[in-house]
């Protein structure tokens, strides 16, 4: 399969200016748990960043919904593998917008990670059911459960987590012009929790 053919199947990858590599966003409106949390004041999804700014542009929304529909395509795993490998990047973030849809989706992501062993993958999720499948995650994928509420302590039952805090954040991006720069904490399984400042 050519890269151009892969793009027709999956849609393009995104390149967040903050990140050291590429990402793949689907509509935040279609988050299963996030859609419920958005209605809860004090939750990390209340005032979701992926429902504001450039994310609301029609061209962005159209691209995200195309990617969402593409997950059902039987060639999606192969196409995603080709796209990610074509970028020659060592780091990939799943879902700068959106979240895991179901077990089939999670399994496909696992397969893509296994087929791109030279890439370190990171996926943040608020889908608690994925905990039952964390032990199957490929070695090059860090699954971080995002705690639902602002200032909520990290859940000890998860290998890796992320939290949103009003003070004492460990993510250095706000002090680095909003960029990761040389920080790779989110991709590092040895870092049990990464805390982001509320914004």
Secondary structure, DSSP 8 states (H G I E B T S, - for coil): --HHHHHHHH---B--TTSSSEEE---GGG-HHHHHHTTSTTBTTTT-GGGSGGGGSHHHHHHHHHHHHHTTSTTHHHHHHHHHHHTT-SEEEE-SS----SHHHHHHHHHHHHT-TTSEEEEEE--GGGGGGGGGS-TTEEEEEE-SBTT----TTSSSEEEEESS-----GGGTTT--TT--GGG-TT--EEEEE--
